[in-house]
Amino acid sequence: MLFDKEIIILQQENMSSKEAVLKALAQCFKDEDLVTDQFIDGVINREQDFPTGLIVNNIGIAIPHTDSDKVKQSQIGFMSLKEPVAFQAMDGSEKSVPVRLVFMLGLKEAHEQLDILRKLMDLIQKQTVLEALLSCTNKEDYLTIIRTENLI
């Protein structure tokens, strides 16, 4: 299951940079032994080369990930931020995106990526869902949103 380890950090404060966000969330994957020792650096390096920041319905979202060879067991992690953190836009421009929602993908099988990205894109197109994720303060409510949107 992609959410069975419940890598969920809600209303995170005091994140000084996108690297701090990526390290904090990726470390949760490492702590659960879901990824190799190269996962954290892999996510950070991939974000530098292929930025994932996007704005949907005026809300900044990032979907960082890395290669499947750095993943032992597939999982999706989530972090909401009290204050936005600047990520580079995924469109290749130098624009900065004020991100408040981060979905980190740790996918063991490369073929999983397209399906999960499609489901995430469907989810983030819904303004009410994004607002619910932004205001969510407990794991149970987060998991209810994810179940309702068929990510689980």
Buried (B, 14 or more C-beta within 10 A) or exposed (E): EBBEBBBBBBBBEEBEEBBEBBBBBBBBBBEBEBBBEEBBBBBBEBBEEEBBBBBBEEBBBBBBBBBBEBBBBBBBBBBBBEEBBEBBBBEEEEBBBBBBBBBBBBBBEEEBBEEBBEBBEEBBEBEEBBEBBBEBEEBEBBBBBBEEBEBE
